[in-house]
């Protein structure tokens, strides 16, 4: 399997399992392990919710390049109809790199099935001589509309479809066999997006995390080598992980996660620093109505492509353009 695929599976239990993964009262009167496992299992089936995310980082790599970022995302997701997913996402943040430039900006995206509406309200690049071309800045502060080519998101492995009953059963079985969150400790009760929720401190079992990720990948028909497992476990052993979770007393879903990852940088070639995530979810199962912005114009994809490619005479296709926009900077876009 491609390495990027396995990395994503590693992130599923850490963010998907942490983030997006009866009759008795789910509270401290039950064993904490049961409450947490139930919260994870129920989270995997959520198809609609409101979310609020804060991501921060201050990391220095082996070459002494320092990277800082601070982003906030919030909005709503409604995948109740898997053929017409609705999404609202607002982004505001900044990033800097001591070896090059930094910048800041804010934007909003609304998706209604294959129709996307977006508005880059502001985008600034720091440093003299790094001004953005007018072809790009002229597009800011306006609502644009773009229709995705049929099947494009699926071709890149992007799906909002919730876990099937079979997938949820396998996840529950894996959680019963493999410890991911060891010794959860009850802290108290807090309000999370209007829901009374039980707060736990948890210890992330690194080997359990890797084992769970491997089993989840294999359940999806992928192959993970022993070498990949060893490499990922070695990487995790070089970091400290702190985490807290909240489970809704009524929804019985993990509705909040706070975690930090500290890279020790104790060996040559290792980075050091800290990254943190604060994720809050609520309004589970609530349908979303997308408001179409007044006066949204069809996005001039070719004009932006020309600006991004430095005035090249040959404009990329829609799929090529989407690939560039979805690239994480590594040059690799996982199409599984």
ABEGO torsion letter per residue (X at the ends): XBAAAAAAAAAAAAAAAAAAXXABBBBAABBAAAAAAAAAAAAAABABBBBBBBBBBBBBBAAGBBBBBBBBBBEBBBAABAABBBBBBBBBEBBBBAABBBBBBBBBBBBBEABBBBBBABBBBBEBGABBBAAAAAABGBBBBBBBBBGAAAAAGBBABBBBAAAAAAAAAAAAABBABBGBBBAEBBBBGGBBBBBBBBBBBAAAAAAAAAAAAAAAGBBBBAAAAAAAAAAAAABBBBBBBBBBAAAGBBABBBBBBBBAGABBGBBBEBBBBBBBBBGBGBBBBBBBBBGBBBBBAAAAAAAAAGGBABBBBAAAAAAAAABAGAGBBBAX
